């Protein structure tokens, strides 16, 4: 019986992983769009103030089970990956 | 004009962050449920084989802009946070 339940939960987990993947890539595209506008404005892409605002807003909505510390940590990793992606893409543009 | 577009994109980003937060916490709950079943079965919670399968399945569906390496890295952080959460909760149970 529990094997059946386990298989079902794992299926749900796999689906959830793919939903997360979709959102992460959507987020990366959005950050790229924002970066392009900021570039045109001649503004620096990395904005620690805005990053802090985003993290505060996220944590304010956190209902767990992840604690606020973990949520901040995970989102910082996501933010950093998005910024790294922009830097990588900019490098490629410069090399062309 | 671009200020208006920027404000709109940032609003979308804030919404996307909250959707991500919801999914991350849903995922943590699901992993907890799976952990409880495995505990009853007397099976170890950390299963490197299953983790590898999940990562392979995720990367197979990755259409970018994040590259596979970044996707693996981000999901490993998420997996680790979920496992840490279970360990923390188990400790609390043992202390009660």
Backbone of each chain as ProteinMPNN parsed JSONL, in Angstrom:
{"seq_chain_A": "XXXXXXXXXXXXXXXXXXXXXXXXXXXXXXXXXXXXXXXXXXXXXXXXXXXXXXXXXXXXXXXXXXXXXXXXXXXXXXXXXXXXXXXXXXXXXXXX", "coords_chain_A": {"N_chain_A": [[0.829, -1.212, 0.0], [1.811, 1.334, 0.971], [3.831, 1.592, -0.83], [2.555, 2.162, -3.185], [1.456, 4.658, -2.567], [3.805, 6.068, -2.178], [4.903, 5.986, -4.769], [3.05, 7.57, -6.08], [3.35, 10.05, -4.762], [5.943, 10.612, -5.488], [5.644, 10.949, -8.198], [4.152, 13.256, -8.199], [6.091, 14.925, -7.146], [7.998, 14.944, -9.189], [6.527, 16.28, -11.144], [6.186, 18.731, -9.903], [8.833, 19.562, -9.757], [9.308, 20.1, -12.467], [7.572, 22.192, -12.898], [8.756, 24.088, -11.272], [11.17, 24.368, -12.654], [10.243, 25.527, -15.054], [9.283, 28.006, -14.065], [11.66, 29.066, -13.045], [13.179, 29.434, -15.374], [11.501, 31.185, -16.737], [11.708, 33.33, -15.034], [14.403, 33.965, -15.39], [14.335, 34.885, -18.019], [12.797, 37.176, -17.734], [14.381, 38.707, -16.034], [16.434, 39.123, -17.763], [15.212, 40.739, -19.695], [14.679, 43.006, -18.109], [17.291, 43.7, -17.54], [18.167, 44.473, -20.071], [16.726, 46.817, -20.537], [17.721, 48.388, -18.448], [20.318, 48.555, -19.268], [20.116, 50.124, -21.551], [19.407, 52.425, -20.308], [21.713, 53.015, -19.119], [22.199, 52.143, -16.565], [23.494, 50.37, -13.725], [23.375, 46.803, -13.66], [23.254, 45.202, -11.387], [21.578, 45.652, -8.459], [21.706, 46.181, -5.305], [19.912, 47.23, -3.449], [17.374, 46.907, -4.57], [17.403, 44.139, -4.691], [17.402, 43.489, -2.01], [14.889, 44.515, -1.291], [13.25, 42.787, -2.789], [13.816, 40.319, -1.558], [12.904, 40.841, 1.047], [10.19, 41.193, 0.56], [9.503, 38.654, -0.385], [10.062, 36.993, 1.843], [8.256, 38.018, 3.653], [5.944, 36.897, 2.766], [6.288, 34.277, 3.33], [5.158, 31.154, 4.339], [6.145, 28.827, 5.221], [6.847, 25.206, 4.924], [9.637, 25.827, 4.831], [12.037, 27.76, 6.549], [12.562, 31.342, 7.078], [15.234, 31.992, 6.762], [16.26, 29.936, 5.137], [14.711, 30.341, 2.869], [15.576, 32.884, 2.065], [18.231, 32.209, 1.496], [17.955, 30.344, -0.653], [16.708, 31.954, -2.614], [18.657, 33.91, -2.962], [20.59, 32.415, -4.26], [19.238, 31.9, -6.624], [18.913, 34.521, -7.608], [21.576, 35.177, -7.99], [22.337, 33.346, -9.961], [20.827, 34.286, -12.076], [21.927, 36.781, -12.53], [24.557, 36.067, -13.162], [24.051, 34.754, -15.55], [23.324, 36.877, -17.198], [25.726, 38.27, -17.275], [27.332, 36.384, -18.559], [26.044, 36.25, -21.053], [26.451, 38.82, -21.946], [29.195, 38.869, -22.219], [29.462, 37.086, -24.352], [28.258, 38.575, -26.377], [30.064, 40.634, -26.584], [32.201, 39.285, -27.61], [31.484, 38.584, -30.154]], "CA_chain_A": [[0.0, 0.0, 0.0], [2.63, 2.543, 1.068], [4.621, 1.675, -2.069], [1.688, 2.825, -4.149], [1.395, 6.066, -2.15], [5.143, 6.603, -2.434], [5.025, 6.189, -6.216], [2.179, 8.704, -6.426], [3.982, 11.267, -4.252], [7.132, 10.86, -6.318], [5.151, 11.485, -9.47], [3.812, 14.657, -7.91], [7.351, 15.647, -6.953], [8.584, 15.145, -10.521], [5.757, 17.336, -11.811], [6.504, 19.987, -9.226], [10.18, 19.955, -10.204], [9.233, 20.69, -13.811], [6.931, 23.517, -12.744], [9.814, 24.97, -10.743], [12.092, 24.627, -13.767], [9.594, 26.486, -15.942], [9.277, 29.322, -13.414], [13.043, 29.576, -12.954], [13.579, 29.93, -16.693], [10.68, 32.39, -17.0], [12.312, 34.389, -14.233], [15.665, 34.341, -16.041], [13.991, 35.692, -19.205], [12.299, 38.457, -17.243], [15.552, 39.437, -15.532], [17.181, 39.524, -18.965], [14.483, 41.902, -20.253], [14.927, 44.146, -17.22], [18.703, 44.051, -17.748], [18.316, 45.187, -21.352], [16.219, 48.185, -20.343], [18.669, 49.11, -17.594], [21.52, 48.8, -20.087], [19.799, 51.289, -22.385], [19.367, 53.596, -19.419], [23.059, 53.196, -18.588], [22.181, 51.865, -15.121], [24.124, 49.105, -13.357], [22.394, 45.724, -13.577], [23.124, 44.691, -10.025], [21.011, 46.684, -7.603], [21.55, 45.525, -4.0], [18.721, 47.773, -2.776], [16.215, 46.218, -5.168], [17.503, 42.731, -4.301], [16.963, 43.439, -0.608], [13.426, 44.708, -1.331], [12.62, 41.556, -3.284], [13.947, 39.288, -0.522], [11.997, 41.192, 2.15], [8.822, 40.93, 0.107], [9.338, 37.192, -0.457], [10.051, 36.446, 3.201], [7.005, 38.474, 4.281], [4.88, 35.983, 2.326], [6.665, 32.882, 3.577], [4.337, 30.445, 5.333], [6.811, 27.567, 5.552], [7.735, 24.79, 6.024], [10.987, 26.394, 4.818], [12.133, 28.967, 7.37], [12.94, 32.546, 6.32], [16.665, 31.93, 6.46], [16.427, 29.041, 3.977], [14.087, 30.997, 1.708], [16.525, 33.916, 1.628], [19.391, 31.547, 0.906], [17.604, 29.784, -1.968], [16.469, 33.038, -3.575], [19.942, 34.547, -3.293], [21.219, 31.562, -5.278], [18.492, 32.124, -7.872], [19.268, 35.869, -8.074], [22.963, 35.162, -8.459], [22.37, 32.603, -11.229], [20.244, 35.159, -13.111], [22.909, 37.827, -12.814], [25.663, 35.396, -13.862], [23.592, 34.479, -16.914], [23.412, 38.139, -17.948], [27.147, 38.578, -17.489], [27.784, 35.436, -19.585], [25.483, 36.632, -22.355], [27.095, 40.067, -22.341], [30.535, 38.48, -22.684], [29.31, 36.498, -25.688], [27.976, 39.678, -27.301], [31.307, 41.385, -26.783], [33.144, 38.457, -28.37], [31.0, 38.404, -31.54]], "C_chain_A": [[0.86, 1.257, 0.0], [3.519, 2.711, -0.169], [3.852, 2.439, -3.147], [1.624, 4.331, -3.851], [2.728, 6.749, -2.474], [5.331, 6.913, -3.925], [4.218, 7.407, -6.663], [2.8, 10.025, -5.991], [5.216, 11.632, -5.087], [6.752, 11.427, -7.68], [4.809, 12.963, -9.309], [5.078, 15.508, -7.779], [8.02, 15.934, -8.303], [7.854, 16.266, -11.272], [6.081, 18.714, -11.223], [7.892, 20.503, -9.632], [10.127, 20.653, -11.566], [8.531, 22.052, -13.788], [7.946, 24.529, -12.225], [10.794, 25.359, -11.849], [11.517, 25.683, -14.707], [9.632, 27.895, -15.343], [10.683, 29.923, -13.342], [13.498, 30.143, -14.295], [12.762, 31.163, -17.114], [11.293, 33.579, -16.283], [13.602, 34.895, -14.899], [15.396, 35.224, -17.266], [13.57, 37.1, -18.805], [13.469, 39.323, -16.764], [16.385, 39.934, -16.714], [16.538, 40.768, -19.599], [14.753, 43.159, -19.438], [16.356, 44.65, -17.417], [18.906, 44.851, -19.026], [17.833, 46.632, -21.243], [17.208, 49.008, -19.523], [19.943, 49.459, -18.366], [21.312, 50.049, -20.947], [19.796, 52.572, -21.567], [20.76, 53.911, -18.861], [23.144, 52.966, -17.084], [22.834, 50.505, -14.872], [23.051, 48.014, -13.171], [22.178, 45.231, -12.152], [22.704, 45.824, -9.096], [20.739, 46.06, -6.231], [20.292, 45.979, -3.25], [17.458, 47.041, -3.25], [16.226, 44.73, -4.766], [17.01, 42.558, -2.857], [15.432, 43.579, -0.527], [12.716, 43.421, -1.742], [12.648, 40.478, -2.199], [12.991, 39.564, 0.642], [10.557, 40.861, 1.796], [8.534, 39.424, 0.081], [9.155, 36.618, 0.95], [8.757, 36.827, 3.938], [5.854, 37.512, 3.938], [5.17, 34.522, 2.668], [5.829, 32.246, 4.685], [4.939, 29.091, 5.687], [6.319, 26.396, 4.718], [9.171, 25.338, 5.965], [11.006, 27.63, 5.709], [12.675, 30.13, 6.523], [14.412, 32.517, 5.895], [16.919, 31.091, 5.196], [15.857, 29.684, 2.715], [15.028, 32.083, 1.164], [17.719, 33.286, 0.907], [19.083, 31.041, -0.516], [17.397, 30.894, -3.002], [17.758, 33.782, -3.933], [20.685, 33.748, -4.357], [20.564, 31.788, -6.645], [18.852, 33.495, -8.463], [20.667, 35.85, -8.694], [23.062, 34.457, -9.815], [21.841, 33.477, -12.369], [21.236, 36.246, -13.517], [24.102, 37.243, -13.595], [25.309, 35.152, -15.326], [23.712, 35.738, -17.771], [24.857, 38.491, -18.266], [27.704, 37.68, -18.602], [27.325, 35.877, -20.977], [26.129, 37.913, -22.879], [28.502, 39.791, -22.901], [30.472, 37.965, -24.113], [29.079, 37.587, -26.728], [29.256, 40.443, -27.609], [32.289, 40.627, -27.666], [32.743, 38.332, -29.84], [31.572, 39.513, -32.443]], "O_chain_A": [[0.686, 2.139, -0.841], [3.912, 3.825, -0.515], [4.409, 3.236, -3.901], [1.723, 5.162, -4.754], [2.757, 7.869, -2.982], [5.85, 7.968, -4.29], [4.656, 8.175, -7.52], [2.786, 11.002, -6.74], [5.485, 12.804, -5.351], [7.452, 12.274, -8.236], [5.129, 13.796, -10.157], [5.129, 16.649, -8.237], [8.541, 17.027, -8.528], [8.476, 17.088, -11.943], [6.228, 19.705, -11.938], [8.098, 21.702, -9.824], [10.804, 21.656, -11.793], [8.864, 22.946, -14.566], [7.991, 25.674, -12.676], [11.195, 26.517, -11.965], [12.213, 26.617, -15.106], [9.972, 28.858, -16.03], [10.872, 31.122, -13.549], [14.125, 31.201, -14.349], [13.282, 32.067, -17.768], [11.39, 34.678, -16.829], [13.851, 36.099, -14.958], [16.125, 36.182, -17.524], [13.937, 38.083, -19.449], [13.532, 40.517, -17.056], [16.964, 41.02, -16.67], [17.226, 41.714, -19.985], [15.019, 44.229, -19.985], [16.605, 45.855, -17.456], [19.707, 45.784, -19.068], [18.45, 47.549, -21.786], [17.499, 50.16, -19.845], [20.557, 50.505, -18.152], [22.19, 50.904, -21.061], [20.133, 53.649, -22.058], [20.961, 54.939, -18.214], [24.021, 53.503, -16.407], [22.74, 49.601, -15.702], [21.982, 48.259, -12.613], [21.062, 44.888, -11.762], [23.402, 46.83, -8.971], [19.675, 45.48, -6.011], [19.687, 45.204, -2.509], [16.613, 46.623, -2.458], [15.17, 44.141, -4.531], [16.298, 41.606, -2.537], [14.772, 42.851, 0.214], [11.723, 43.017, -1.136], [11.646, 39.809, -1.947], [12.351, 38.649, 1.161], [9.804, 40.325, 2.61], [7.455, 38.982, 0.476], [8.22, 35.861, 1.211], [8.237, 36.053, 4.741], [4.918, 37.342, 4.719], [4.385, 33.635, 2.334], [5.796, 32.732, 5.816], [4.306, 28.294, 6.379], [5.445, 26.582, 3.872], [9.862, 25.31, 6.984], [10.099, 28.46, 5.638], [13.175, 29.934, 5.415], [14.769, 32.965, 4.806], [17.684, 31.482, 4.314], [16.441, 29.586, 1.636], [15.243, 32.182, -0.043], [18.157, 33.762, -0.141], [19.848, 31.28, -1.451], [17.862, 30.781, -4.137], [17.929, 34.229, -5.067], [21.326, 34.316, -5.241], [21.237, 31.858, -7.674], [19.07, 33.617, -9.668], [20.908, 36.419, -9.759], [23.779, 34.91, -10.707], [22.345, 33.416, -13.491], [21.364, 36.582, -14.694], [24.587, 37.844, -14.554], [26.139, 35.317, -16.22], [24.146, 35.678, -18.921], [25.178, 38.945, -19.364], [28.445, 38.138, -19.471], [28.095, 35.879, -21.937], [26.331, 38.077, -24.082], [28.932, 40.38, -23.893], [31.281, 38.33, -24.966], [29.633, 37.533, -27.826], [29.498, 40.845, -28.747], [33.1, 41.224, -28.375], [33.58, 38.006, -30.681], [31.287, 39.543, -33.64]]}, "seq_chain_B": "XXXXXXXXXXXXXXXXXXXXXXXXXXXXXXXXXXXXXXXXXXXXXXXXXXXXXXXXXXXXXXXXXXXXXXXXXXXXXXXXXXXXXXXXXXXXXXXX", "coords_chain_B": {"N_chain_B": [[9.039, 56.486, -20.704], [10.388, 53.939, -20.827], [10.714, 53.669, -18.126], [8.187, 53.107, -17.233], [7.743, 50.618, -18.432], [9.746, 49.194, -17.16], [8.851, 49.263, -14.494], [6.57, 47.707, -14.766], [7.638, 45.223, -15.561], [9.103, 44.636, -13.296], [7.079, 44.304, -11.473], [5.931, 42.005, -12.476], [8.068, 40.321, -11.968], [8.147, 40.281, -9.177], [5.736, 38.966, -8.693], [6.268, 36.515, -9.869], [8.338, 35.655, -8.213], [6.894, 35.125, -5.873], [5.283, 33.06, -6.728], [7.228, 31.141, -7.149], [8.125, 30.836, -4.526], [5.831, 29.695, -3.353], [5.732, 27.23, -4.727], [8.188, 26.134, -3.921], [7.773, 25.758, -1.176], [5.6, 24.029, -1.289], [6.852, 21.885, -2.411], [8.631, 21.223, -0.362], [6.836, 20.306, 1.554], [5.84, 18.042, 0.31], [8.133, 16.488, 0.081], [8.541, 16.05, 2.752], [6.329, 14.453, 3.365], [6.947, 12.203, 1.815], [9.268, 11.478, 3.125], [8.24, 10.703, 5.6], [6.833, 8.381, 4.988], [8.94, 6.793, 4.088], [10.34, 6.594, 6.431], [8.665, 5.028, 8.009], [8.917, 2.732, 6.581], [11.427, 2.123, 7.205], [13.494, 2.981, 5.635], [16.362, 4.726, 4.371], [16.348, 8.285, 4.257], [17.794, 9.882, 2.495], [18.477, 9.439, -0.818], [20.661, 8.892, -3.103], [20.538, 7.849, -5.676], [17.902, 8.202, -6.531], [17.874, 10.97, -6.411], [19.654, 11.61, -8.416], [18.241, 10.606, -10.632], [16.045, 12.359, -10.595], [17.308, 14.811, -11.128], [18.343, 14.299, -13.689], [15.982, 13.981, -15.116], [14.878, 16.519, -14.869], [16.785, 18.161, -16.164], [16.613, 17.153, -18.705], [14.306, 18.316, -19.58], [14.968, 20.921, -19.751], [14.82, 24.033, -21.25], [16.175, 26.362, -21.236], [16.533, 29.978, -20.55], [18.546, 29.321, -18.635], [21.467, 27.362, -18.323], [22.186, 23.771, -18.393], [23.975, 23.097, -16.374], [23.691, 25.146, -14.481], [21.01, 24.775, -13.815], [21.114, 22.219, -12.653], [22.725, 22.864, -10.447], [21.115, 24.743, -9.025], [18.864, 23.163, -8.406], [20.062, 21.193, -6.835], [20.663, 22.673, -4.579], [18.1, 23.201, -3.713], [17.173, 20.586, -3.209], [18.903, 19.9, -1.139], [18.192, 21.735, 0.835], [15.627, 20.825, 1.408], [16.13, 18.319, 2.479], [17.696, 19.003, 4.702], [15.755, 20.324, 6.157], [14.073, 18.226, 6.892], [15.804, 16.805, 8.547], [16.184, 18.671, 10.581], [13.56, 18.835, 11.589], [13.232, 16.262, 12.52], [15.114, 16.18, 14.545], [13.921, 17.962, 16.33], [11.663, 16.487, 17.033], [12.851, 14.403, 18.368], [13.802, 15.709, 20.564], [11.579, 16.439, 21.978]], "CA_chain_B": [[8.413, 55.281, -21.276], [11.048, 52.711, -20.36], [10.483, 53.583, -16.673], [6.894, 52.453, -17.077], [7.954, 49.206, -18.794], [10.576, 48.63, -16.086], [7.98, 49.062, -13.326], [5.68, 46.59, -15.089], [8.434, 43.985, -15.533], [9.446, 44.365, -11.894], [5.858, 43.792, -10.839], [5.853, 40.597, -12.917], [9.132, 39.58, -11.283], [7.686, 40.084, -7.796], [4.696, 37.934, -8.708], [6.945, 35.253, -10.168], [9.051, 35.253, -6.988], [5.942, 34.54, -4.919], [4.893, 31.742, -7.262], [8.359, 30.248, -6.856], [8.076, 30.573, -3.076], [4.737, 28.741, -3.119], [6.147, 25.911, -5.229], [9.28, 25.617, -3.083], [7.194, 25.263, 0.076], [4.796, 22.836, -1.634], [7.825, 20.816, -2.619], [9.139, 20.834, 0.961], [5.787, 19.51, 2.21], [5.778, 16.753, -0.391], [9.337, 15.739, 0.48], [8.297, 15.64, 4.139], [5.396, 13.305, 3.303], [7.712, 11.053, 1.312], [10.183, 11.116, 4.218], [7.501, 9.991, 6.654], [6.563, 7.015, 4.505], [10.201, 6.054, 4.08], [10.698, 6.341, 7.835], [7.855, 3.869, 8.419], [9.459, 1.555, 5.884], [12.787, 1.924, 7.704], [14.43, 3.248, 4.54], [17.086, 5.985, 4.516], [15.687, 9.383, 3.547], [18.607, 10.38, 1.383], [18.606, 8.406, -1.836], [21.416, 9.543, -4.184], [20.087, 7.314, -6.965], [16.647, 8.906, -6.845], [18.224, 12.374, -6.633], [20.259, 11.657, -9.751], [17.124, 10.427, -11.576], [15.26, 13.61, -10.638], [18.106, 15.837, -11.816], [18.401, 13.946, -15.12], [14.656, 14.245, -15.692], [14.721, 17.981, -14.917], [17.683, 18.706, -17.189], [16.078, 16.708, -20.001], [13.229, 19.242, -19.954], [15.434, 22.304, -19.685], [14.883, 24.746, -22.541], [16.908, 27.603, -21.035], [17.928, 30.353, -20.796], [19.552, 28.734, -17.743], [22.077, 26.147, -18.892], [21.962, 22.564, -17.583], [24.85, 23.139, -15.208], [23.057, 26.045, -13.5], [19.776, 24.121, -13.374], [21.526, 21.177, -11.695], [23.215, 23.516, -9.236], [19.984, 25.315, -8.281], [18.032, 22.091, -7.845], [20.802, 20.535, -5.741], [20.467, 23.526, -3.396], [16.713, 22.991, -3.272], [17.119, 19.235, -2.627], [19.622, 19.91, 0.129], [17.381, 22.482, 1.805], [14.502, 19.965, 1.79], [16.67, 17.26, 3.337], [18.062, 19.661, 5.964], [14.508, 20.606, 6.87], [13.634, 16.972, 7.506], [16.731, 16.478, 9.64], [15.852, 19.614, 11.656], [12.277, 18.459, 12.189], [13.45, 15.003, 13.229], [15.817, 16.549, 15.783], [12.925, 18.551, 17.239], [10.829, 15.389, 17.536], [13.64, 13.631, 19.324], [14.002, 16.532, 21.764], [10.31, 16.63, 22.716]], "C_chain_B": [[9.049, 54.009, -20.723], [10.896, 52.548, -18.85], [9.185, 52.831, -16.383], [7.028, 50.948, -17.348], [8.726, 48.511, -17.676], [9.717, 48.324, -14.854], [7.066, 47.858, -13.543], [6.428, 45.252, -15.004], [8.806, 43.618, -14.097], [8.25, 43.813, -11.132], [5.694, 42.304, -11.197], [6.872, 39.73, -12.179], [8.734, 39.297, -9.834], [6.634, 38.98, -7.72], [5.315, 36.549, -8.94], [7.711, 34.739, -8.945], [8.102, 34.566, -6.009], [5.423, 33.187, -5.4], [5.98, 30.703, -6.986], [8.351, 29.845, -5.384], [7.01, 29.527, -2.757], [5.145, 27.336, -3.55], [7.239, 25.297, -4.356], [8.723, 25.038, -1.778], [6.293, 24.047, -0.149], [5.718, 21.632, -1.775], [8.346, 20.292, -1.283], [8.115, 19.959, 1.695], [5.712, 18.097, 1.628], [6.965, 15.87, 0.015], [9.177, 15.239, 1.917], [7.377, 14.423, 4.178], [6.124, 12.038, 2.864], [8.642, 10.538, 2.407], [9.476, 10.32, 5.304], [7.189, 8.554, 6.253], [7.843, 6.181, 4.539], [10.646, 5.693, 5.498], [9.956, 5.101, 8.331], [8.394, 2.581, 7.805], [10.869, 1.227, 6.378], [13.846, 2.147, 6.637], [15.104, 4.599, 4.776], [16.423, 7.071, 3.679], [16.476, 9.867, 2.34], [18.889, 9.245, 0.411], [19.325, 9.023, -3.044], [20.972, 9.1, -5.58], [18.831, 8.061, -7.447], [16.93, 10.396, -7.135], [18.815, 12.549, -8.04], [19.174, 11.536, -10.835], [16.332, 11.731, -11.733], [16.011, 14.676, -11.426], [18.158, 15.575, -13.322], [17.081, 14.294, -15.815], [14.437, 15.764, -15.861], [15.524, 18.554, -16.095], [17.197, 18.338, -18.592], [15.007, 17.674, -20.511], [13.692, 20.693, -20.011], [15.549, 22.949, -21.071], [15.58, 26.099, -22.407], [16.007, 28.787, -20.769], [18.961, 29.812, -19.802], [20.153, 27.492, -18.399], [21.91, 24.978, -17.905], [22.778, 22.58, -16.291], [24.206, 23.984, -14.097], [21.784, 25.415, -12.943], [20.096, 23.031, -12.352], [21.939, 21.795, -10.362], [22.043, 24.034, -8.393], [19.128, 24.212, -7.641], [18.753, 21.326, -6.732], [20.649, 21.333, -4.446], [19.069, 23.31, -2.822], [16.566, 21.615, -2.599], [17.747, 19.245, -1.234], [18.805, 20.628, 1.216], [16.22, 21.619, 2.3], [14.964, 18.871, 2.75], [17.049, 17.838, 4.702], [16.832, 19.916, 6.816], [14.01, 19.353, 7.589], [14.496, 16.595, 8.696], [16.414, 17.364, 10.853], [14.574, 19.188, 12.383], [12.395, 17.173, 12.998], [14.129, 15.27, 14.582], [14.823, 17.074, 16.809], [12.043, 17.464, 17.854], [11.57, 14.611, 18.608], [13.795, 14.383, 20.638], [12.735, 16.676, 22.599], [10.131, 15.504, 23.731]], "O_chain_B": [[8.361, 53.12, -20.221], [10.941, 51.428, -18.34], [9.09, 52.044, -15.441], [6.503, 50.119, -16.604], [8.406, 47.387, -17.291], [9.842, 47.259, -14.25], [6.818, 47.084, -12.619], [5.919, 44.279, -14.449], [8.821, 42.443, -13.729], [8.396, 42.96, -10.256], [5.368, 41.472, -10.35], [6.601, 38.586, -11.816], [8.96, 38.198, -9.327], [6.642, 38.163, -6.799], [4.944, 35.563, -8.303], [7.73, 33.538, -8.675], [8.451, 33.559, -5.393], [5.158, 32.288, -4.601], [5.699, 29.556, -6.64], [8.543, 28.679, -5.041], [7.251, 28.593, -1.992], [4.928, 26.368, -2.821], [7.226, 24.097, -4.083], [9.145, 23.972, -1.331], [6.23, 23.149, 0.69], [5.412, 20.527, -1.328], [8.486, 19.085, -1.089], [8.479, 18.996, 2.369], [5.546, 17.11, 2.344], [6.815, 14.672, 0.258], [9.622, 14.142, 2.254], [7.616, 13.478, 4.93], [5.955, 10.964, 3.441], [8.789, 9.331, 2.597], [10.039, 9.378, 5.862], [7.27, 7.634, 7.067], [7.836, 5.024, 4.96], [11.242, 4.642, 5.734], [10.537, 4.237, 8.986], [8.342, 1.507, 8.404], [11.437, 0.195, 6.022], [14.944, 1.594, 6.704], [14.487, 5.515, 5.319], [15.992, 6.831, 2.551], [15.908, 10.214, 1.304], [19.468, 8.223, 0.779], [18.68, 9.61, -3.913], [21.023, 9.874, -6.536], [18.73, 8.481, -8.6], [16.295, 10.997, -8.002], [18.509, 13.509, -8.747], [19.188, 12.268, -11.825], [15.998, 12.147, -12.843], [15.439, 15.357, -12.277], [18.034, 16.497, -14.128], [17.058, 14.82, -16.928], [13.885, 16.217, -16.864], [15.007, 19.323, -16.905], [17.349, 19.11, -19.539], [14.823, 17.831, -21.718], [12.897, 21.591, -20.287], [16.278, 22.469, -21.939], [15.58, 26.894, -23.347], [14.789, 28.615, -20.761], [20.155, 29.841, -20.102], [19.43, 26.669, -18.962], [21.544, 25.172, -16.746], [22.313, 22.126, -15.246], [24.182, 23.586, -12.932], [21.51, 25.509, -11.747], [19.438, 22.928, -11.317], [21.558, 21.317, -9.294], [21.988, 23.79, -7.187], [18.722, 24.32, -6.484], [18.113, 20.863, -5.787], [20.522, 20.763, -3.362], [18.883, 23.245, -1.607], [15.922, 21.491, -1.557], [17.203, 18.681, -0.284], [18.741, 20.18, 2.36], [15.866, 21.674, 3.478], [14.271, 18.541, 3.713], [16.759, 17.236, 5.736], [16.857, 19.747, 8.036], [13.582, 19.412, 8.741], [13.997, 16.129, 9.719], [16.377, 16.893, 11.99], [14.51, 19.18, 13.612], [11.743, 17.013, 14.03], [13.778, 14.682, 15.605], [14.858, 16.702, 17.982], [11.718, 17.512, 19.04], [10.995, 14.213, 19.622], [13.906, 13.771, 21.701], [12.802, 16.997, 23.786], [9.133, 15.476, 24.451]]}, "name": "protein", "num_of_chains": 2, "seq": "XXXXXXXXXXXXXXXXXXXXXXXXXXXXXXXXXXXXXXXXXXXXXXXXXXXXXXXXXXXXXXXXXXXXXXXXXXXXXXXXXXXXXXXXXXXXXXXXXXXXXXXXXXXXXXXXXXXXXXXXXXXXXXXXXXXXXXXXXXXXXXXXXXXXXXXXXXXXXXXXXXXXXXXXXXXXXXXXXXXXXXXXXXXXXXXX"}
